[in-house]
Amino acid sequence: MNHRKNKFAAKIGNDETAALPAIEFGGEIRVVEEERDVAAACSYLMRQPLLGFDTETRPSFRPGVMFRVSLLQLSTPEVCYLFRLNKIRFDKAIVRLLESKDILKIGADVGGDLRSLRQIKPFRDGGFVDLQTLAPEWGIEEKSLKKLSAIVLGQRVSKAQRLSNWEAATLTEKQQRYAATDAWVCTRIYDVLQHTAKSKRTRHDTANTSAQR
């Protein structure tokens, strides 16, 4: 595999990030809010080698009040499925997807999302890759998806819809596009990292660690 030279910055400022062009998912968005649509959605997703992963939760503006996960996003490069968990059961077919070790699921702060999902139903996750854990191998110190996208892709992920009501009767077009972008962009970041040489400092540190063993 040919690798691009690593020119990633370790960090990026808020002003520099805000000045970048926005990135948005341009594929098809399928909202799953009826039980009858779950099986077909999961059947399609189970055939994919790699998916972008994210969740959304209705924001709470009162101390001590927390809501359950409202939305689970799983995206291929062409299609993003939005599972409205506030309207449908956390179905066995969805759990099988999340437990499958054969399907790579790429996200940011994966642990937090999985903990929230396990509050609905316990399961053993498999095949997850967390960009927050991965990025330091390329010398990137930022953790947020917004900053990771800015450094790796040179494009800005909008967070304008983050605090919107994810349990609304109908998700707006802007909410759908935001949610799909958050999942899909993780696959874009992952792909660019995989085609870029890792940080020399990281390789040197890894070699030293191996030698000390």
KOLMARTOR-901336 format. One record per residue (C-alpha): residue number from 1; residue in one letter; x, y, z. Coordinates in steps of 0.1 Angstrom, whole numbers. Layout:
+------+------+-------+-------+-------+
| segu | pafi |     X |     Y |     Z |
+------+------+-------+-------+-------+
|  NUM |    A |     X |     Y |     Z |
...
+------+------+-------+-------+-------+
This chain:
+------+------+-------+-------+-------+
| segu | pafi |     X |     Y |     Z |
+------+------+-------+-------+-------+
|    1 |    M |     0 |     0 |     0 |
|    2 |    N |    14 |    34 |    -9 |
|    3 |    H |    14 |    59 |    19 |
|    4 |    R |    13 |    97 |    18 |
|    5 |    K |    38 |   116 |    37 |
|    6 |    N |    26 |   125 |    72 |
|    7 |    K |    21 |   163 |    74 |
|    8 |    F |    -6 |   163 |   101 |
|    9 |    A |    -5 |   190 |   127 |
|   10 |    A |    -5 |   177 |   163 |
|   11 |    K |   -31 |   204 |   173 |
|   12 |    I |   -54 |   229 |   156 |
|   13 |    G |   -70 |   261 |   171 |
|   14 |    N |  -107 |   268 |   171 |
|   15 |    D |  -104 |   299 |   148 |
|   16 |    E |   -84 |   279 |   123 |
|   17 |    T |  -110 |   251 |   124 |
|   18 |    A |  -139 |   275 |   120 |
|   19 |    A |  -122 |   289 |    88 |
|   20 |    L |  -122 |   256 |    71 |
|   21 |    P |  -148 |   245 |    45 |
|   22 |    A |  -176 |   224 |    59 |
|   23 |    I |  -179 |   187 |    51 |
|   24 |    E |  -212 |   170 |    48 |
|   25 |    F |  -225 |   135 |    39 |
|   26 |    G |  -239 |   136 |     4 |
|   27 |    G |  -252 |   100 |     2 |
|   28 |    E |  -286 |    85 |     9 |
|   29 |    I |  -301 |    87 |    44 |
|   30 |    R |  -326 |    61 |    55 |
|   31 |    V |  -344 |    67 |    88 |
|   32 |    V |  -355 |    35 |   105 |
|   33 |    E |  -384 |    42 |   129 |
|   34 |    E |  -406 |    12 |   122 |
|   35 |    E |  -399 |   -23 |   135 |
|   36 |    R |  -407 |   -38 |   101 |
|   37 |    D |  -377 |   -19 |    85 |
|   38 |    V |  -350 |   -31 |   110 |
|   39 |    A |  -343 |   -65 |    95 |
|   40 |    A |  -337 |   -53 |    59 |
|   41 |    A |  -315 |   -24 |    72 |
|   42 |    C |  -294 |   -48 |    93 |
|   43 |    S |  -291 |   -74 |    65 |
|   44 |    Y |  -276 |   -47 |    43 |
|   45 |    L |  -252 |   -34 |    69 |
|   46 |    M |  -241 |   -70 |    79 |
|   47 |    R |  -227 |   -74 |    43 |
|   48 |    Q |  -204 |   -43 |    47 |
|   49 |    P |  -167 |   -46 |    57 |
|   50 |    L |  -166 |   -12 |    74 |
|   51 |    L |  -191 |    12 |    89 |
|   52 |    G |  -190 |    46 |   105 |
|   53 |    F |  -206 |    47 |   139 |
|   54 |    D |  -221 |    73 |   162 |
|   55 |    T |  -251 |    79 |   185 |
|   56 |    E |  -272 |   110 |   195 |
|   57 |    T |  -290 |   116 |   228 |
|   58 |    R |  -316 |   141 |   236 |
|   59 |    P |  -298 |   169 |   255 |
|   60 |    S |  -308 |   176 |   291 |
|   61 |    F |  -306 |   211 |   304 |
|   62 |    R |  -314 |   201 |   340 |
|   63 |    P |  -288 |   188 |   365 |
|   64 |    G |  -292 |   151 |   372 |
|   65 |    V |  -316 |   145 |   343 |
|   66 |    M |  -303 |   121 |   316 |
|   67 |    F |  -320 |   106 |   286 |
|   68 |    R |  -315 |    73 |   269 |
|   69 |    V |  -298 |    71 |   235 |
|   70 |    S |  -322 |    84 |   209 |
|   71 |    L |  -304 |    76 |   177 |
|   72 |    L |  -279 |    51 |   164 |
|   73 |    Q |  -261 |    59 |   132 |
|   74 |    L |  -243 |    33 |   110 |
|   75 |    S |  -230 |    45 |    77 |
|   76 |    T |  -214 |    31 |    46 |
|   77 |    P |  -197 |    55 |    21 |
|   78 |    E |  -231 |    56 |     1 |
|   79 |    V |  -259 |    50 |    26 |
|   80 |    C |  -264 |    60 |    63 |
|   81 |    Y |  -290 |    43 |    84 |
|   82 |    L |  -305 |    63 |   114 |
|   83 |    F |  -320 |    39 |   139 |
|   84 |    R |  -345 |    58 |   161 |
|   85 |    L |  -341 |    39 |   193 |
|   86 |    N |  -366 |    61 |   210 |
|   87 |    K |  -392 |    47 |   186 |
|   88 |    I |  -381 |    11 |   180 |
|   89 |    R |  -367 |   -18 |   201 |
|   90 |    F |  -330 |   -23 |   204 |
|   91 |    D |  -335 |   -53 |   182 |
|   92 |    K |  -314 |   -85 |   182 |
|   93 |    A |  -304 |   -78 |   146 |
|   94 |    I |  -289 |   -45 |   157 |
|   95 |    V |  -271 |   -61 |   186 |
|   96 |    R |  -256 |   -87 |   162 |
|   97 |    L |  -242 |   -59 |   141 |
|   98 |    L |  -226 |   -43 |   171 |
|   99 |    E |  -212 |   -76 |   183 |
|  100 |    S |  -197 |   -87 |   150 |
|  101 |    K |  -159 |   -89 |   149 |
|  102 |    D |  -160 |   -92 |   111 |
|  103 |    I |  -174 |   -57 |   105 |
|  104 |    L |  -151 |   -28 |   114 |
|  105 |    K |  -171 |     0 |   131 |
|  106 |    I |  -152 |    33 |   132 |
|  107 |    G |  -162 |    61 |   157 |
|  108 |    A |  -148 |    87 |   180 |
|  109 |    D |  -152 |    83 |   218 |
|  110 |    V |  -166 |    48 |   210 |
|  111 |    G |  -165 |    38 |   247 |
|  112 |    G |  -189 |    65 |   257 |
|  113 |    D |  -214 |    56 |   230 |
|  114 |    L |  -212 |    19 |   238 |
|  115 |    R |  -218 |    26 |   275 |
|  116 |    S |  -249 |    45 |   267 |
|  117 |    L |  -262 |    18 |   244 |
|  118 |    R |  -255 |    -9 |   270 |
|  119 |    Q |  -279 |    10 |   294 |
|  120 |    I |  -307 |    -1 |   270 |
|  121 |    K |  -295 |   -37 |   266 |
|  122 |    P |  -263 |   -54 |   276 |
|  123 |    F |  -241 |   -67 |   248 |
|  124 |    R |  -205 |   -76 |   240 |
|  125 |    D |  -192 |   -52 |   214 |
|  126 |    G |  -168 |   -64 |   187 |
|  127 |    G |  -149 |   -49 |   158 |
|  128 |    F |  -149 |   -13 |   170 |
|  129 |    V |  -121 |    12 |   162 |
|  130 |    D |  -118 |    45 |   182 |
|  131 |    L |  -102 |    73 |   163 |
|  132 |    Q |   -93 |    89 |   196 |
|  133 |    T |   -71 |    59 |   203 |
|  134 |    L |   -58 |    56 |   168 |
|  135 |    A |   -49 |    93 |   159 |
|  136 |    P |   -19 |    95 |   183 |
|  137 |    E |    -1 |    69 |   162 |
|  138 |    W |     0 |    97 |   135 |
|  139 |    G |    12 |   123 |   160 |
|  140 |    I |   -23 |   139 |   164 |
|  141 |    E |   -31 |   150 |   199 |
|  142 |    E |   -67 |   163 |   193 |
|  143 |    K |   -96 |   141 |   205 |
|  144 |    S |  -128 |   158 |   192 |
|  145 |    L |  -143 |   146 |   159 |
|  146 |    K |  -144 |   183 |   148 |
|  147 |    K |  -107 |   187 |   153 |
|  148 |    L |   -98 |   153 |   139 |
|  149 |    S |  -117 |   161 |   107 |
|  150 |    A |  -100 |   195 |   105 |
|  151 |    I |   -65 |   181 |   108 |
|  152 |    V |   -69 |   149 |    87 |
|  153 |    L |   -93 |   160 |    61 |
|  154 |    G |   -88 |   198 |    61 |
|  155 |    Q |  -126 |   202 |    65 |
|  156 |    R |  -149 |   212 |    93 |
|  157 |    V |  -177 |   192 |   108 |
|  158 |    S |  -206 |   214 |   118 |
|  159 |    K |  -219 |   209 |   154 |
|  160 |    A |  -249 |   232 |   150 |
|  161 |    Q |  -275 |   204 |   155 |
|  162 |    R |  -258 |   186 |   184 |
|  163 |    L |  -281 |   201 |   211 |
|  164 |    S |  -313 |   197 |   191 |
|  165 |    N |  -342 |   175 |   202 |
|  166 |    W |  -333 |   140 |   190 |
|  167 |    E |  -367 |   126 |   202 |
|  168 |    A |  -387 |   150 |   181 |
|  169 |    A |  -417 |   134 |   163 |
|  170 |    T |  -398 |   139 |   130 |
|  171 |    L |  -361 |   145 |   125 |
|  172 |    T |  -355 |   176 |   103 |
|  173 |    E |  -334 |   174 |    72 |
|  174 |    K |  -306 |   193 |    90 |
|  175 |    Q |  -307 |   168 |   119 |
|  176 |    Q |  -306 |   138 |    96 |
|  177 |    R |  -277 |   153 |    76 |
|  178 |    Y |  -258 |   162 |   108 |
|  179 |    A |  -262 |   127 |   123 |
|  180 |    A |  -252 |   110 |    90 |
|  181 |    T |  -222 |   132 |    86 |
|  182 |    D |  -209 |   124 |   122 |
|  183 |    A |  -209 |    87 |   114 |
|  184 |    W |  -198 |    88 |    78 |
|  185 |    V |  -169 |   112 |    84 |
|  186 |    C |  -153 |    87 |   108 |
|  187 |    T |  -148 |    63 |    78 |
|  188 |    R |  -132 |    91 |    58 |
|  189 |    I |  -108 |   100 |    85 |
|  190 |    Y |   -99 |    63 |    90 |
|  191 |    D |   -93 |    58 |    53 |
|  192 |    V |   -69 |    88 |    51 |
|  193 |    L |   -50 |    77 |    82 |
|  194 |    Q |   -46 |    42 |    67 |
|  195 |    H |   -30 |    57 |    35 |
|  196 |    T |    -7 |    80 |    54 |
|  197 |    A |    27 |    72 |    70 |
|  198 |    K |    26 |    71 |   108 |
|  199 |    S |    45 |    96 |   129 |
|  200 |    K |    82 |    88 |   130 |
|  201 |    R |    82 |    97 |   167 |
|  202 |    T |    55 |    72 |   173 |
|  203 |    R |    73 |    45 |   154 |
|  204 |    H |   105 |    53 |   173 |
|  205 |    D |    86 |    51 |   207 |
|  206 |    T |    71 |    18 |   196 |
|  207 |    A |   105 |     3 |   187 |
|  208 |    N |   119 |    14 |   220 |
|  209 |    T |    90 |    -1 |   239 |
|  210 |    S |    95 |   -34 |   220 |
|  211 |    A |   132 |   -34 |   227 |
|  212 |    Q |   126 |   -29 |   264 |
|  213 |    R |   104 |   -60 |   265 |
+------+------+-------+-------+-------+
